[in-house]
């Protein structure tokens, strides 16, 4: 994807387009860009929350799961509770 395409996605996401935000999260995940995923989560991206949760769960990173949950992605809290119950 070219930078121009990414800029277009960013502009659409800034206007509230959830599909564009999801695509940005997928691209950031493919690049292992955790900073961008975190920024997208802070902007309310459910997809970024899902992707970050998957990564944190694989590492059993309880603190990161708590941070993701606190940022508004409730499923991270569910995963955290499951890991704490073990």
C-alpha positions as CSV (number, residue, x, y, z in Angstrom):
1,X,0.0,0.0,0.0
2,X,1.4,3.4,-0.9
3,X,1.7,6.3,1.6
4,X,-1.0,8.1,-0.4
5,X,-3.4,5.2,0.1
6,X,-2.6,5.1,3.8
7,X,-3.1,8.9,4.0
8,X,-6.6,8.4,2.4
9,X,-7.4,5.7,4.9
10,X,-6.3,8.0,7.8
11,X,-8.4,10.9,6.5
12,X,-11.4,8.6,6.2
13,X,-10.8,7.2,9.7
14,X,-10.5,10.8,11.0
15,X,-14.0,11.4,9.6
16,X,-15.3,8.4,11.6
17,X,-15.1,5.7,8.9
18,X,-14.8,2.5,10.9
19,X,-13.8,0.3,8.0
20,X,-10.9,2.6,7.2
21,X,-9.9,2.5,10.9
22,X,-10.1,-1.3,10.8
23,X,-7.9,-1.4,7.7
24,X,-5.3,0.9,9.3
25,X,-5.2,-1.4,12.3
26,X,-4.7,-4.4,10.1
27,X,-1.9,-2.7,8.2
28,X,-0.3,-1.6,11.5
29,X,-0.6,-5.2,12.8
30,X,1.1,-6.6,9.6
31,X,4.0,-4.1,10.1
32,X,4.2,-5.0,13.9
33,X,3.6,-1.3,14.6
34,X,2.4,-1.5,18.2
35,X,2.5,2.3,18.6
36,X,0.0,2.9,15.8
37,X,-2.2,0.1,17.1
38,X,-2.2,1.7,20.5
39,X,-3.0,5.1,19.0
40,X,-5.9,3.5,17.0
41,X,-7.1,1.8,20.2
42,X,-7.1,5.2,22.0
43,X,-9.2,6.6,19.1
44,X,-11.8,3.9,19.7
45,X,-10.8,1.2,17.2
46,X,-12.3,-2.1,18.2
47,X,-10.1,-3.9,15.6
48,X,-7.0,-2.4,17.2
49,X,-8.2,-3.6,20.6
50,X,-8.8,-7.1,19.2
51,X,-5.4,-7.3,17.6
52,X,-3.6,-5.9,20.6
53,X,-5.5,-8.3,22.9
54,X,-4.5,-11.3,20.7
55,X,-0.9,-10.3,21.0
56,X,-1.0,-9.6,24.7
57,X,-2.8,-12.9,25.4
58,X,-0.2,-14.9,23.4
59,X,2.5,-13.3,25.6
60,X,0.4,-13.7,28.7
61,X,1.0,-10.0,29.3
62,X,-1.5,-9.3,32.1
63,X,-0.5,-5.6,32.5
64,X,-1.0,-4.9,28.8
65,X,-4.3,-6.7,28.9
66,X,-5.4,-4.4,31.7
67,X,-4.2,-1.3,29.8
68,X,-6.2,-2.5,26.7
69,X,-9.3,-3.1,28.9
70,X,-8.9,0.3,30.5
71,X,-8.7,1.9,27.0
72,X,-12.2,0.6,26.4
73,X,-11.8,-2.8,24.8
74,X,-13.8,-5.0,27.2
75,X,-12.8,-8.3,25.7
76,X,-9.3,-7.7,27.0
77,X,-10.7,-7.7,30.5
78,X,-12.4,-11.0,29.8
79,X,-9.1,-12.5,28.6
80,X,-7.3,-11.1,31.6
81,X,-9.8,-12.7,34.0
82,X,-9.5,-16.0,32.2
83,X,-5.7,-15.9,32.6
84,X,-6.0,-14.9,36.3
85,X,-8.4,-17.8,36.9
86,X,-5.8,-20.3,35.8
